Structures are given as structure tokens and as C-alpha cells.
Amino acid sequence: DKQMTQSPSALSAFIGDRVTITCRASQSVYGWVAWYQQKPGQAPKLLIYKASTLQTGVPSRFSGSGSGTEFTLTISSLQPDDCATYYCQQYNGIPWTFGQGTKVEI
Amino acid sequence: QVQLVQSGAEMRRPGSSVRVSCKTSGGDFNNFAFTWLRQAPGQGLEWMGTLIPVFGTPNYAQRFQDRVTITADKGTTTVYMELSGLRTADTAVYFCARSLGKAAQADYWGQGTLVTVSS
């Protein structure tokens, strides 16, 4: 299975800060990476797919980049509503595997 | 409007089985894959298996291979996940999710179903 290693596991930032979360795959997953946001008691919400494509309706302050084994989710200007846990996922075939999550606090 | 609506919370004894349903609406049921994932308390997301109803044969995670069954009822556009031989470690929120295929992102998710296994 392709392992996804996500860092950091948690971070604290201020409103307006630029926040970056990194995910590293144990082998190339090409660009088949998605990023999800999950708030307590809710299902994950798709933010980014194919490494850098913004899902419809997601604010443009979210962006993704990377290919192969290194991927990044960036929040350009952190907002109060962004308090959540973020997960990367590879879907270069099955099984799908996820990073351990990054809890973002403000 | 796409919706995946899951059945309600369940409580089971160790060794028993549970079946969780995921009623889908919006979009052509035959065009999608449906995946079950779970999330133990305070933990991350774990893929359990994926079914493309039009093809009929699901793929399961190796660790659940002997215990999980994913099925679909095309008439009611409902997907089911049954987990047998329950252990306390199976206590988790179970999610269904929709994607365009096995190698595609999950764009819609059910609300989650808490399954509690306790003696």
C-alpha cells in the first residue's frame, strides 16, 4: 500500500496567516491526490483534487500543488471558519490511503 | 442535488454483525463508485472497500476481507456495508462516499453512522 505521511500533525496560526500542510507519498502517486477538510461531528469535505484542482464552491484561498511524492495544501489567508482537521488522500488505485491529519487551530 | 443519507447509530455486542445503509439520490447511480470508510474515535480515515454497482464485484481492504460485505440495490439506489465478527476496536463512525471510479476523489459523503461495539 502507498503510505501518505502528513505534517505537521497540528498547528496554531493567526487570522490572515499563510498556512502550509505537506503530504509525502511512499511512492509516486503521480497527481492523484485530494485534500479534505473535516470539522468535528461532520463528514470530510472535498477541497482539492488532482493535486491542484479546486472543488466547486471552495474558497480560492485554498490551493494545492505537487506531483509524484510531494504535495502541499496552502491556505493563503487563514479565516476563523478554517478551524478543522485536514487530510490528504491518494487515489492512485486502491486501497485509498490517507495522511494522519493536520489539526489547524486559530 | 446529490445526497447520501446513512442509517442511524447502532450498538452491538462483540461477535455480532451490523449493516449500515447509504441511500443515494441525485445523479445516475450506475455512473459512480461507492466506498465505505471508517474513523475510530479521535483517529484518521480508513478505507474499507469500494463497489461499482454496474460491475458488481467489490474490492475490500485486506484487513477486512473476511468480515466486510458491500452490496448495492440498484432499484432503491442504496448501498450497504455489513461488518461481521464485531470487536470493540470496530467502534467508529462509518462513512459512505461517492466517486467517479475507484481511482477518483470522493466528492460526496454521507453524514456518518456511529457503530458502538460494547459488552
Interface residues (C-beta under 8 A of the other chain):
Chain A: W32 A34 Y36 Q42 A43 P44 K45 L46 Y49 K50 Q55 Y87 Q89 Y91 N92 G93 I94 P95 W96 T97 F98 G99 Q100 G101
Chain B: T35 L37 G44 L45 E46 W47 T50 N59 A61 Q62 F95 A97 S99 K102 A103 A104 Q105 A106 D107 W109 G110 Q111 G112
